[in-house]
Amino acid sequence: MPIRPENRARYPKDWPEISLTIRTERAAGRCECLGECGRGTHTGRCPNRNGGTAYGTGSRVVLTVAHLDHTPENCDLANLRAMCQGCHLHYDRDHHRQTAAATRRAAVEAAGQLTFGTPAGPA
């Protein structure tokens, strides 16, 4: 998955090499998800292979590397999992929802607006 510009500094300089090693050597080009994505679409290891056709959608599979704890600085091999884009997006869905809400909240506050029910504080 593309790294957002504001998060690039959180990844180690050798992230491209780490990611490539996980995807090609350890995972051998196949999604390593064992169902932790919560999609409920596969039992055991996900059958999707990089560059192949994704089951269920027919789209082209892109193998990515997920940080299981959602922390880009933590590149411990046990924290990294090669996942097809479908499993990765589904695995990260709650985290994405939380960060999107925080981003929206920060934008509202930066614009000088407060959400309904928020005390204005000292003037």
Backbone torsions as a table, in degrees:
resi	resn	phi	psi	omega
1	MET	NA	143.2	-179.0
2	PRO	-63.1	144.2	177.5
3	ILE	-88.1	126.9	178.8
4	ARG	-65.8	141.6	-176.7
5	PRO	-53.1	-38.1	-177.9
6	GLU	-71.6	-11.7	179.6
7	ASN	-106.5	-5.1	-175.2
8	ARG	-55.0	-39.7	-177.4
9	ALA	-68.0	-15.4	-179.4
10	ARG	-79.4	-16.4	-179.2
11	TYR	-93.1	146.0	177.7
12	PRO	-67.2	156.4	-179.0
13	LYS	-57.6	-32.5	-177.8
14	ASP	-92.5	21.2	-179.8
15	TRP	-55.7	-42.7	179.0
16	PRO	-57.1	-39.6	179.6
17	GLU	-70.7	-41.7	178.4
18	ILE	-59.8	-49.3	-178.9
19	SER	-60.6	-45.4	180.0
20	LEU	-61.3	-42.5	179.6
21	THR	-62.7	-45.0	179.0
22	ILE	-60.8	-48.5	-174.4
23	ARG	-69.6	-40.1	-172.8
24	THR	-95.8	-41.4	-177.1
25	GLU	-87.0	-60.6	-176.0
26	ARG	-67.0	-47.8	-176.2
27	ALA	-86.2	-13.1	-178.6
28	ALA	52.9	37.4	175.5
29	GLY	79.3	9.2	-178.1
30	ARG	-119.9	142.0	177.9
31	CYS	-55.3	132.6	-179.2
32	GLU	-94.2	3.1	-178.3
33	CYS	-62.5	130.3	178.2
34	LEU	-108.3	21.9	-179.7
35	GLY	108.1	-5.5	-179.2
36	GLU	-67.0	-12.2	176.8
37	CYS	-68.9	-23.7	178.3
38	GLY	81.4	8.8	-179.8
39	ARG	-68.1	-32.0	-178.0
40	GLY	72.2	19.5	-175.9
41	THR	-100.5	-8.0	179.0
42	HIS	-146.4	147.6	173.1
43	THR	-107.0	140.0	-174.4
44	GLY	73.2	-153.8	-176.3
45	ARG	-74.3	137.6	178.1
46	CYS	-58.4	135.8	-177.5
47	PRO	-81.7	-6.7	-174.8
48	ASN	-65.9	135.8	178.7
49	ARG	-119.3	141.1	-179.4
50	ASN	-53.3	128.8	178.9
51	GLY	83.8	-10.8	-179.9
52	GLY	-85.2	-169.4	178.4
53	THR	-96.3	127.3	-178.9
54	ALA	-71.3	133.1	177.3
55	TYR	-65.3	143.7	176.6
56	GLY	86.5	-35.7	-176.6
57	THR	-114.4	-27.9	-177.9
58	GLY	79.4	0.8	179.0
59	SER	-75.0	165.6	178.1
60	ARG	-76.5	131.0	-178.3
61	VAL	-78.0	131.4	171.9
62	VAL	-118.7	118.0	179.5
63	LEU	-82.6	129.5	-179.0
64	THR	-122.4	177.6	175.3
65	VAL	-122.7	122.1	-179.7
66	ALA	-96.8	141.1	169.1
67	HIS	-91.2	113.1	-174.1
68	LEU	-61.7	-29.0	178.2
69	ASP	-97.4	7.6	178.7
70	HIS	61.9	24.6	-178.5
71	THR	-117.3	103.0	-176.0
72	PRO	-59.4	-25.9	179.9
73	GLU	-70.8	-22.9	-177.3
74	ASN	-90.0	92.7	-178.5
75	CYS	-104.7	26.3	172.4
76	ASP	-59.4	134.9	-175.5
77	LEU	-57.4	-30.9	178.4
78	ALA	-70.0	-18.0	-179.7
79	ASN	-93.7	-4.6	-176.4
80	LEU	-111.2	139.9	-179.7
81	ARG	-141.2	127.1	172.9
82	ALA	-70.4	126.0	179.7
83	MET	-137.5	144.4	171.8
84	CYS	-66.3	162.2	-175.6
85	GLN	-60.9	-32.5	179.3
86	GLY	-66.1	-48.6	178.9
87	CYS	-64.9	-42.0	-178.1
88	HIS	-62.6	-48.5	179.7
89	LEU	-61.9	-40.7	179.8
90	HIS	-69.1	-39.4	178.2
91	TYR	-61.2	-39.3	-176.3
92	ASP	-87.9	-0.5	-170.5
93	ARG	-55.5	-45.7	-179.3
94	ASP	-68.0	-39.8	178.0
95	HIS	-62.9	-43.9	178.8
96	HIS	-62.4	-40.5	179.3
97	ARG	-61.3	-44.3	-179.7
98	GLN	-65.8	-45.5	-178.0
99	THR	-69.8	-35.0	177.1
100	ALA	-64.5	-41.3	178.8
101	ALA	-64.2	-41.5	179.3
102	ALA	-65.3	-39.0	178.6
103	THR	-64.6	-44.2	178.1
104	ARG	-62.8	-43.4	179.6
105	ARG	-60.9	-44.0	179.8
106	ALA	-64.3	-38.3	179.4
107	ALA	-65.7	-40.6	178.8
108	VAL	-64.4	-45.7	-179.7
109	GLU	-65.5	-38.7	179.3
110	ALA	-66.0	-27.7	178.8
111	ALA	-81.5	1.3	178.4
112	GLY	83.6	15.2	178.6
113	GLN	-108.3	146.7	176.8
114	LEU	-113.8	152.5	177.8
115	THR	-76.0	158.3	-178.7
116	PHE	-56.8	132.0	177.4
117	GLY	87.1	-0.1	179.1
118	THR	-89.0	124.0	178.4
119	PRO	-60.2	141.5	-178.1
120	ALA	-71.8	-24.9	-179.7
121	GLY	79.5	-174.4	-178.4
122	PRO	-66.0	142.7	-178.7
123	ALA	-89.9	NA	NA
